[in-house]
Amino acid sequence: MNIGKNHYYSISKKLLKEKVTNEQFESILNSLTLEQIIALKLELSSRIVKGKLFGFPIFKTIDYIIKDSLVKFSLSATKSQKEAAAMLGITVKDLRLFCKKYNSEQDLE
């Protein structure tokens, strides 16, 4: 049976193994919308700098942030890069170029 390289990719498993998250956290996170998660993450991040995220181009970088998240999800949800690319509606070549340019697979292994 060919399970493919992506079979072993999982951000959830990686973060659980590193004890960054736990099952209770994942359950709570699952009950939130993506919009709530993003807004909460930004709010928490801004607390560190006392509410001032000036100079960080959030609006300009959001496309990259979302694309990177989609690539990581597609790689963890499929058996191969071919399937991941098909899920995203891009070519395998484009997927590989994105992964190489932004080191997208780093968080999955």
SEGU-501561 format. One record per residue (C-alpha): residue number from 1; z, x negated, y. Coordinates in steps of 0.25 Angstrom, whole numbers. Each point is the difference from the previous one (the first is absolute). Example, Ala and Ser with C-alpha at 12.3 -4.5 7.8 and 13.67 -1.06 7.14 Angstrom:
# residues 2
<node i="1" w="31" u="-49" v="-18"/>
<node i="2" w="-2" u="-6" v="14"/>
//
This chain:
# residues 109
<node i="1" w="0" u="0" v="0"/>
<node i="2" w="-4" u="-6" v="13"/>
<node i="3" w="11" u="3" v="10"/>
<node i="4" w="-6" u="-8" v="12"/>
<node i="5" w="7" u="-9" v="10"/>
<node i="6" w="4" u="11" v="9"/>
<node i="7" w="9" u="6" v="-11"/>
<node i="8" w="11" u="-9" v="4"/>
<node i="9" w="-1" u="2" v="15"/>
<node i="10" w="12" u="9" v="5"/>
<node i="11" w="7" u="-2" v="14"/>
<node i="12" w="10" u="9" v="-5"/>
<node i="13" w="3" u="-8" v="-12"/>
<node i="14" w="0" u="-13" v="8"/>
<node i="15" w="10" u="5" v="10"/>
<node i="16" w="9" u="6" v="-10"/>
<node i="17" w="0" u="-13" v="-8"/>
<node i="18" w="3" u="-8" v="13"/>
<node i="19" w="11" u="10" v="3"/>
<node i="20" w="-6" u="4" v="13"/>
<node i="21" w="0" u="15" v="-4"/>
<node i="22" w="6" u="8" v="-11"/>
<node i="23" w="-3" u="14" v="-6"/>
<node i="24" w="8" u="8" v="10"/>
<node i="25" w="-7" u="-7" v="11"/>
<node i="26" w="-13" u="4" v="-6"/>
<node i="27" w="4" u="14" v="-2"/>
<node i="28" w="4" u="2" v="14"/>
<node i="29" w="-13" u="-7" v="5"/>
<node i="30" w="-8" u="9" v="-8"/>
<node i="31" w="6" u="12" v="7"/>
<node i="32" w="-5" u="-5" v="13"/>
<node i="33" w="-15" u="2" v="6"/>
<node i="34" w="-8" u="-13" v="3"/>
<node i="35" w="1" u="4" v="15"/>
<node i="36" w="16" u="0" v="-1"/>
<node i="37" w="0" u="-13" v="-8"/>
<node i="38" w="-9" u="-7" v="10"/>
<node i="39" w="8" u="5" v="12"/>
<node i="40" w="13" u="-3" v="-6"/>
<node i="41" w="-5" u="-14" v="-4"/>
<node i="42" w="-4" u="-2" v="15"/>
<node i="43" w="13" u="5" v="5"/>
<node i="44" w="8" u="-9" v="-9"/>
<node i="45" w="-8" u="-12" v="4"/>
<node i="46" w="1" u="2" v="14"/>
<node i="47" w="15" u="1" v="0"/>
<node i="48" w="0" u="-15" v="-4"/>
<node i="49" w="-7" u="-3" v="14"/>
<node i="50" w="8" u="11" v="7"/>
<node i="51" w="-12" u="10" v="0"/>
<node i="52" w="-10" u="-10" v="6"/>
<node i="53" w="-12" u="-2" v="-9"/>
<node i="54" w="-8" u="-4" v="13"/>
<node i="55" w="-11" u="-10" v="-4"/>
<node i="56" w="-1" u="5" v="-14"/>
<node i="57" w="-14" u="7" v="0"/>
<node i="58" w="5" u="12" v="-9"/>
<node i="59" w="-12" u="9" v="3"/>
<node i="60" w="-10" u="-11" v="-2"/>
<node i="61" w="5" u="-5" v="-13"/>
<node i="62" w="3" u="13" v="-6"/>
<node i="63" w="-14" u="0" v="-7"/>
<node i="64" w="3" u="-13" v="-7"/>
<node i="65" w="14" u="5" v="-4"/>
<node i="66" w="-5" u="13" v="-6"/>
<node i="67" w="-12" u="-7" v="-7"/>
<node i="68" w="9" u="-10" v="-6"/>
<node i="69" w="10" u="11" v="-5"/>
<node i="70" w="-12" u="7" v="-6"/>
<node i="71" w="-5" u="-12" v="-7"/>
<node i="72" w="13" u="-4" v="-6"/>
<node i="73" w="2" u="15" v="-5"/>
<node i="74" w="-14" u="0" v="-6"/>
<node i="75" w="2" u="-13" v="-7"/>
<node i="76" w="13" u="5" v="-6"/>
<node i="77" w="-5" u="13" v="-4"/>
<node i="78" w="-13" u="-5" v="-7"/>
<node i="79" w="-3" u="-9" v="-12"/>
<node i="80" w="-10" u="-9" v="7"/>
<node i="81" w="-6" u="-4" v="14"/>
<node i="82" w="-12" u="8" v="-4"/>
<node i="83" w="8" u="13" v="-1"/>
<node i="84" w="8" u="-3" v="12"/>
<node i="85" w="-12" u="-2" v="8"/>
<node i="86" w="-6" u="13" v="-5"/>
<node i="87" w="13" u="7" v="4"/>
<node i="88" w="-1" u="-6" v="14"/>
<node i="89" w="-15" u="3" v="1"/>
<node i="90" w="-4" u="-15" v="3"/>
<node i="91" w="-7" u="-10" v="-8"/>
<node i="92" w="8" u="-10" v="-9"/>
<node i="93" w="-5" u="-11" v="9"/>
<node i="94" w="6" u="7" v="12"/>
<node i="95" w="13" u="2" v="-7"/>
<node i="96" w="0" u="-15" v="-4"/>
<node i="97" w="-3" u="-5" v="14"/>
<node i="98" w="11" u="9" v="6"/>
<node i="99" w="10" u="-5" v="-11"/>
<node i="100" w="-3" u="-14" v="3"/>
<node i="101" w="0" u="1" v="15"/>
<node i="102" w="13" u="7" v="1"/>
<node i="103" w="7" u="-5" v="-13"/>
<node i="104" w="2" u="15" v="-5"/>
<node i="105" w="3" u="-3" v="-14"/>
<node i="106" w="12" u="-9" v="3"/>
<node i="107" w="10" u="11" v="1"/>
<node i="108" w="-5" u="6" v="-13"/>
<node i="109" w="2" u="-11" v="-10"/>
//
